[in-house]
Protein backbone atom coordinates (compact mmCIF):
# COMPACT_ATOMS: atom_id res chain seq x y z
CA UNK A 1 0.00 0.00 0.00
CA UNK A 2 1.28 3.46 -0.84
CA UNK A 3 0.52 6.32 1.57
CA UNK A 4 1.53 9.91 1.42
CA UNK A 5 0.72 13.56 1.60
CA UNK A 6 1.17 16.70 -0.45
CA UNK A 7 1.70 20.18 0.99
CA UNK A 8 2.11 23.41 -0.94
CA UNK A 9 3.67 26.66 0.20
CA UNK A 10 4.94 29.71 -1.72
CA UNK A 11 5.43 28.04 -5.08
CA UNK A 12 6.93 24.87 -3.62
CA UNK A 13 5.46 21.47 -3.00
CA UNK A 14 6.46 18.81 -0.48
CA UNK A 15 5.42 15.26 -1.26
CA UNK A 16 5.91 12.45 1.21
CA UNK A 17 5.32 8.87 0.19
CA UNK A 18 5.76 5.54 1.88
CA UNK A 19 5.29 1.95 0.84
CA UNK A 20 3.78 -0.34 3.48
CA UNK A 21 3.34 -4.11 3.44
CA UNK A 22 -0.44 -4.38 3.81
CA UNK A 23 -0.16 -7.87 5.32
CA UNK A 24 2.27 -7.02 8.10
CA UNK A 25 2.09 -3.23 8.38
CA UNK A 26 5.89 -3.02 7.99
CA UNK A 27 7.38 -0.02 6.22
CA UNK A 28 9.24 -1.02 3.07
CA UNK A 29 10.24 2.40 1.76
CA UNK A 30 9.67 6.07 2.53
CA UNK A 31 10.87 9.31 0.99
CA UNK A 32 10.24 13.06 1.05
CA UNK A 33 10.44 15.26 -2.04
CA UNK A 34 10.72 19.07 -1.94
CA UNK A 35 10.35 20.71 -5.38
CA UNK A 36 9.10 23.74 -7.24
CA UNK A 37 5.39 23.48 -8.13
CA UNK A 38 6.32 23.33 -11.82
CA UNK A 39 8.23 20.08 -11.19
CA UNK A 40 5.24 18.17 -9.81
CA UNK A 41 5.08 15.76 -12.77
CA UNK A 42 8.80 15.01 -12.46
CA UNK A 43 8.24 14.22 -8.77
CA UNK A 44 5.35 11.94 -9.70
CA UNK A 45 7.60 10.02 -12.12
CA UNK A 46 10.40 9.85 -9.55
CA UNK A 47 8.04 8.44 -6.91
CA UNK A 48 6.65 5.87 -9.36
CA UNK A 49 10.18 4.67 -10.19
CA UNK A 50 11.17 4.50 -6.52
CA UNK A 51 8.02 2.56 -5.55
CA UNK A 52 8.52 0.15 -8.45
CA UNK A 53 12.12 -0.48 -7.41
CA UNK A 54 11.13 -1.00 -3.77
CA UNK A 55 8.31 -3.38 -4.68
CA UNK A 56 10.61 -5.41 -6.93
CA UNK A 57 13.21 -5.76 -4.20
CA UNK A 58 10.60 -6.63 -1.56
CA UNK A 59 8.99 -9.28 -3.75
CA UNK A 60 12.38 -10.82 -4.60
CA UNK A 61 13.31 -10.92 -0.91
CA UNK A 62 9.96 -12.45 0.08
CA UNK A 63 10.29 -15.14 -2.60
CA UNK A 64 13.81 -15.96 -1.45
CA UNK A 65 12.65 -16.28 2.16
CA UNK A 66 9.74 -18.49 1.08
CA UNK A 67 12.08 -20.76 -0.87
CA UNK A 68 14.44 -21.04 2.08
CA UNK A 69 11.58 -22.07 4.40
CA UNK A 70 10.52 -24.92 2.13
CA UNK A 71 12.07 -28.12 3.50
CA UNK A 72 13.65 -30.60 1.10
CA UNK A 73 11.40 -33.46 -0.04
CA UNK A 74 14.06 -36.05 0.81
CA UNK A 75 15.98 -36.20 4.11
CA UNK A 76 19.00 -37.70 2.34
CA UNK A 77 19.06 -34.63 0.13
CA UNK A 78 19.38 -32.44 3.23
CA UNK A 79 22.31 -34.48 4.51
CA UNK A 80 24.12 -34.36 1.15
CA UNK A 81 23.47 -30.63 0.93
CA UNK A 82 25.00 -30.04 4.37
CA UNK A 83 28.07 -32.08 3.44
CA UNK A 84 28.35 -30.18 0.17
CA UNK A 85 28.19 -26.84 1.97
CA UNK A 86 30.93 -27.96 4.36
CA UNK A 87 33.21 -28.64 1.37
CA UNK A 88 32.12 -25.45 -0.39
CA UNK A 89 33.15 -23.34 2.59
CA UNK A 90 36.69 -24.78 2.57
CA UNK A 91 37.28 -22.69 -0.61
CA UNK A 92 40.04 -24.78 -2.18
CA UNK A 93 39.94 -26.59 -5.52
CA UNK A 94 39.77 -30.13 -4.10
CA UNK A 95 36.90 -29.28 -1.75
CA UNK A 96 35.04 -27.28 -4.40
CA UNK A 97 35.10 -30.31 -6.70
CA UNK A 98 33.84 -32.53 -3.86
CA UNK A 99 31.12 -29.96 -3.10
CA UNK A 100 29.95 -30.18 -6.71
CA UNK A 101 29.83 -33.99 -6.56
CA UNK A 102 27.72 -33.89 -3.39
CA UNK A 103 25.46 -31.13 -4.68
CA UNK A 104 24.83 -33.04 -7.93
CA UNK A 105 23.83 -36.07 -5.85
CA UNK A 106 21.54 -33.83 -3.83
CA UNK A 107 19.83 -32.59 -6.97
CA UNK A 108 19.35 -36.16 -8.18
CA UNK A 109 17.30 -36.75 -5.02
CA UNK A 110 15.41 -33.44 -4.97
CA UNK A 111 15.48 -31.30 -8.13
CA UNK A 112 13.34 -28.59 -6.47
CA UNK A 113 15.74 -27.91 -3.56
CA UNK A 114 16.40 -24.26 -4.51
CA UNK A 115 19.34 -23.55 -2.20
CA UNK A 116 21.26 -26.46 -3.73
CA UNK A 117 21.05 -24.81 -7.14
CA UNK A 118 22.46 -21.61 -5.62
CA UNK A 119 25.25 -23.47 -3.82
CA UNK A 120 26.14 -25.33 -7.01
CA UNK A 121 26.35 -22.05 -8.92
CA UNK A 122 28.67 -20.63 -6.25
CA UNK A 123 30.89 -23.72 -6.42
CA UNK A 124 31.07 -23.51 -10.21
CA UNK A 125 31.89 -19.81 -10.09
CA UNK A 126 34.57 -20.36 -7.44
CA UNK A 127 36.51 -22.98 -9.40
NURO-983369 format. One line per field, with one value per residue: x, z, y of N, C-alpha, C in turn; residue number from 1. Coordinates in steps of 0.02 Angstrom, whole numbers, padded with zeros to 5 digits. Atoms other than C-alpha are relative to their C-alpha. Example, Ala and Ser with C-alpha at 12.3 -4.5 7.8 and 13.67 -1.06 7.14 Angstrom:
n.xx	[00045; -00042]
n.zz	[00000; -00003]
n.yy	[-00059; -00059]
ca.xx	[00615; 00684]
ca.zz	[00390; 00357]
ca.yy	[-00225; -00053]
c.xx	[00045; -00039]
c.zz	[00000; 00037]
c.yy	[00060; 00055]
rotor	[1; 2]
% end
This chain:
n.xx	[00042; -00037; 00031; -00038; 00034; -00026; 00009; -00023; -00013; -00040; -00027; -00036; 00043; -00034; 00036; -00027; 00030; -00028; 00026; 00012; 00024; 00068; 00009; -00034; -00004; -00070; -00021; -00048; -00036; 00029; -00042; 00030; -00022; 00013; -00011; 00040; 00066; -00005; -00032; 00042; 00004; -00065; 00003; 00045; -00038; -00053; 00032; 00021; -00060; -00025; 00047; -00010; -00063; 00009; 00044; -00038; -00047; 00038; 00027; -00057; -00019; 00052; -00004; -00060; 00015; 00048; -00037; -00044; 00041; 00027; -00048; -00011; 00048; -00036; -00046; -00067; -00020; -00022; -00066; -00049; -00007; -00041; -00069; -00024; -00015; -00062; -00055; 00002; -00028; -00073; -00025; -00058; 00021; 00020; 00064; 00052; 00019; 00040; 00064; 00040; 00021; 00053; 00058; 00032; 00037; 00058; 00050; 00029; 00052; 00051; -00013; 00032; -00034; -00026; -00065; -00052; -00016; -00040; -00064; -00036; -00023; -00057; -00057; -00024; -00031; -00060; -00054]
n.zz	[00000; 00002; -00037; 00006; -00007; 00042; -00030; 00045; -00033; 00036; 00063; -00010; -00020; -00037; 00007; -00038; 00022; -00032; 00022; -00060; 00012; -00027; -00041; -00065; -00024; 00000; 00050; 00047; 00030; -00011; 00027; 00002; 00059; -00001; 00068; 00025; 00022; 00070; 00007; -00032; 00040; -00008; -00065; 00008; 00034; -00045; -00050; 00033; 00009; -00065; -00025; 00041; -00021; -00068; 00004; 00031; -00050; -00054; 00026; 00008; -00067; -00027; 00036; -00024; -00067; 00007; 00026; -00053; -00051; 00025; -00015; 00056; 00003; -00016; -00056; 00026; 00037; -00049; -00024; 00054; 00006; -00056; 00014; 00056; -00025; -00039; 00048; 00035; -00044; -00006; 00051; 00039; 00060; -00016; -00036; 00045; 00044; -00041; -00012; 00061; 00003; -00050; 00019; 00057; -00030; -00034; 00050; 00027; -00048; -00006; 00052; -00019; -00059; 00030; -00026; 00029; 00065; -00015; -00024; 00057; 00040; -00035; 00007; 00069; 00008; -00041; 00027]
n.yy	[-00057; -00063; -00055; -00060; -00065; -00054; -00066; -00054; -00064; -00049; 00024; 00064; 00055; 00053; 00063; 00056; 00063; 00059; 00064; 00041; 00068; 00001; 00059; -00004; -00069; -00022; -00049; 00026; -00056; -00066; -00054; -00067; -00037; -00072; -00024; -00056; 00023; 00017; 00065; 00049; 00061; 00034; 00033; 00058; 00052; 00022; 00042; 00062; 00041; 00022; 00050; 00060; 00030; 00028; 00058; 00053; 00026; 00032; 00063; 00046; 00022; 00043; 00064; 00035; 00025; 00054; 00058; 00025; 00033; 00063; 00054; 00045; 00056; 00062; -00013; 00013; -00060; -00049; 00021; -00012; -00072; -00023; 00022; -00041; -00067; 00004; -00001; -00065; -00052; 00009; -00046; 00020; 00036; 00069; -00001; -00026; 00056; 00046; -00033; 00009; 00071; 00009; -00040; 00036; 00057; -00030; -00018; 00061; 00021; -00052; -00050; -00064; -00027; -00062; -00023; 00042; -00031; -00058; 00023; 00028; -00057; -00030; 00045; -00004; -00066; -00004; 00042]
ca.xx	[00000; 00064; 00026; 00076; 00036; 00059; 00085; 00106; 00183; 00247; 00271; 00347; 00273; 00323; 00271; 00295; 00266; 00288; 00264; 00189; 00167; -00022; -00008; 00114; 00105; 00294; 00369; 00462; 00512; 00484; 00544; 00512; 00522; 00536; 00517; 00455; 00269; 00316; 00411; 00262; 00254; 00440; 00412; 00267; 00380; 00520; 00402; 00332; 00509; 00559; 00401; 00426; 00606; 00557; 00416; 00530; 00660; 00530; 00450; 00619; 00665; 00498; 00515; 00691; 00632; 00487; 00604; 00722; 00579; 00526; 00604; 00682; 00570; 00703; 00799; 00950; 00953; 00969; 01116; 01206; 01174; 01250; 01404; 01418; 01410; 01547; 01660; 01606; 01658; 01835; 01864; 02002; 01997; 01988; 01845; 01752; 01755; 01692; 01556; 01498; 01492; 01386; 01273; 01242; 01191; 01077; 00991; 00968; 00865; 00771; 00774; 00667; 00787; 00820; 00967; 01063; 01052; 01123; 01262; 01307; 01318; 01434; 01544; 01554; 01595; 01728; 01826]
ca.zz	[00000; -00042; 00078; 00071; 00080; -00023; 00050; -00047; 00010; -00086; -00254; -00181; -00150; -00024; -00063; 00060; 00009; 00094; 00042; 00174; 00172; 00191; 00266; 00405; 00419; 00399; 00311; 00154; 00088; 00126; 00049; 00052; -00102; -00097; -00269; -00362; -00406; -00591; -00559; -00490; -00638; -00623; -00439; -00485; -00606; -00478; -00346; -00468; -00509; -00326; -00278; -00423; -00371; -00188; -00234; -00347; -00210; -00078; -00188; -00230; -00045; 00004; -00130; -00072; 00108; 00054; -00044; 00104; 00220; 00107; 00175; 00055; -00002; 00040; 00206; 00117; 00007; 00161; 00225; 00057; 00047; 00219; 00172; 00008; 00098; 00218; 00069; -00020; 00130; 00128; -00030; -00109; -00276; -00205; -00087; -00220; -00335; -00193; -00155; -00336; -00328; -00169; -00234; -00397; -00292; -00191; -00348; -00409; -00251; -00249; -00407; -00323; -00178; -00225; -00110; -00186; -00357; -00281; -00191; -00350; -00446; -00313; -00321; -00511; -00504; -00372; -00470]
ca.yy	[00000; 00173; 00316; 00495; 00678; 00835; 01009; 01171; 01333; 01485; 01402; 01243; 01074; 00941; 00763; 00623; 00444; 00277; 00097; -00017; -00205; -00219; -00393; -00351; -00161; -00151; -00001; -00051; 00120; 00304; 00465; 00653; 00763; 00954; 01035; 01187; 01174; 01167; 01004; 00909; 00788; 00750; 00711; 00597; 00501; 00493; 00422; 00294; 00234; 00225; 00128; 00007; -00024; -00050; -00169; -00270; -00288; -00331; -00464; -00541; -00546; -00622; -00757; -00798; -00814; -00924; -01038; -01052; -01104; -01246; -01406; -01530; -01673; -01803; -01810; -01885; -01731; -01622; -01724; -01718; -01532; -01502; -01604; -01509; -01342; -01398; -01432; -01272; -01167; -01239; -01135; -01239; -01330; -01506; -01464; -01364; -01516; -01627; -01498; -01509; -01700; -01695; -01556; -01652; -01804; -01691; -01629; -01808; -01838; -01672; -01565; -01429; -01395; -01213; -01177; -01323; -01240; -01081; -01174; -01267; -01103; -01032; -01186; -01176; -00990; -01018; -01149]
c.xx	[00045; -00041; 00041; -00040; 00034; -00016; 00030; 00009; 00046; 00035; 00040; -00050; 00044; -00044; 00035; -00036; 00033; -00036; -00003; -00025; -00068; -00012; 00029; -00001; 00070; 00013; 00053; 00044; -00036; 00047; -00039; 00030; -00020; 00019; -00040; -00066; 00003; 00031; -00042; -00005; 00066; 00002; -00044; 00037; 00054; -00028; -00020; 00060; 00024; -00045; 00009; 00063; -00008; -00044; 00037; 00048; -00036; -00028; 00055; 00022; -00051; 00001; 00060; -00013; -00048; 00035; 00044; -00039; -00025; 00049; 00010; -00048; 00032; 00052; 00072; 00027; 00027; 00070; 00054; 00013; 00046; 00073; 00030; 00018; 00064; 00060; 00004; 00035; 00075; 00037; 00067; -00025; -00026; -00068; -00057; -00024; -00043; -00069; -00045; -00027; -00060; -00063; -00037; -00042; -00063; -00055; -00030; -00056; -00058; 00016; -00027; 00030; 00040; 00069; 00058; 00021; 00046; 00070; 00042; 00028; 00060; 00062; 00030; 00036; 00066; 00059; 00045]
c.zz	[00000; 00037; -00012; 00011; -00046; 00036; -00048; 00040; -00044; -00062; 00005; 00022; 00037; -00005; 00043; -00023; 00039; -00026; 00061; -00022; 00033; 00045; 00069; 00031; 00002; -00055; -00044; -00026; 00018; -00026; 00003; -00058; 00008; -00068; -00013; -00025; -00073; -00012; 00026; -00041; 00003; 00066; -00004; -00034; 00045; 00055; -00030; -00010; 00066; 00029; -00038; 00021; 00069; -00002; -00029; 00050; 00056; -00022; -00007; 00068; 00030; -00033; 00022; 00069; -00002; -00024; 00054; 00054; -00022; 00013; -00061; 00004; 00024; 00054; -00021; -00039; 00048; 00026; -00052; -00009; 00054; -00011; -00057; 00022; 00041; -00047; -00036; 00042; 00012; -00051; -00031; -00055; 00016; 00034; -00044; -00048; 00039; 00015; -00060; -00006; 00047; -00020; -00060; 00027; 00034; -00051; -00033; 00046; 00004; -00046; 00019; 00061; -00022; 00025; -00027; -00068; 00011; 00022; -00058; -00045; 00032; -00008; -00070; -00012; 00035; -00027; -00047]
c.yy	[00061; 00053; 00063; 00063; 00050; 00065; 00051; 00063; 00042; -00028; -00065; -00052; -00051; -00062; -00052; -00063; -00057; -00062; -00045; -00068; -00006; -00060; 00006; 00070; 00027; 00051; -00031; 00056; 00064; 00053; 00066; 00038; 00073; 00028; 00064; -00029; -00023; -00069; -00058; -00065; -00039; -00037; -00062; -00058; -00029; -00047; -00067; -00047; -00028; -00055; -00066; -00037; -00033; -00062; -00059; -00033; -00037; -00067; -00052; -00027; -00048; -00069; -00040; -00029; -00059; -00063; -00031; -00037; -00068; -00056; -00045; -00059; -00065; 00016; -00013; 00059; 00053; -00017; 00013; 00075; 00028; -00020; 00041; 00070; 00000; 00004; 00068; 00054; -00007; 00042; -00019; -00046; -00070; -00003; 00027; -00055; -00049; 00030; -00009; -00071; -00010; 00039; -00031; -00059; 00026; 00014; -00062; -00027; 00050; 00058; 00069; 00032; 00062; 00020; -00042; 00029; 00060; -00020; -00028; 00056; 00034; -00044; 00004; 00067; 00003; -00041; 00037]
rotor	[1; 2; 3; 4; 5; 6; 7; 8; 9; 10; 11; 12; 13; 14; 15; 16; 17; 18; 19; 20; 21; 22; 23; 24; 25; 26; 27; 28; 29; 30; 31; 32; 33; 34; 35; 36; 37; 38; 39; 40; 41; 42; 43; 44; 45; 46; 47; 48; 49; 50; 51; 52; 53; 54; 55; 56; 57; 58; 59; 60; 61; 62; 63; 64; 65; 66; 67; 68; 69; 70; 71; 72; 73; 74; 75; 76; 77; 78; 79; 80; 81; 82; 83; 84; 85; 86; 87; 88; 89; 90; 91; 92; 93; 94; 95; 96; 97; 98; 99; 100; 101; 102; 103; 104; 105; 106; 107; 108; 109; 110; 111; 112; 113; 114; 115; 116; 117; 118; 119; 120; 121; 122; 123; 124; 125; 126; 127]
% end
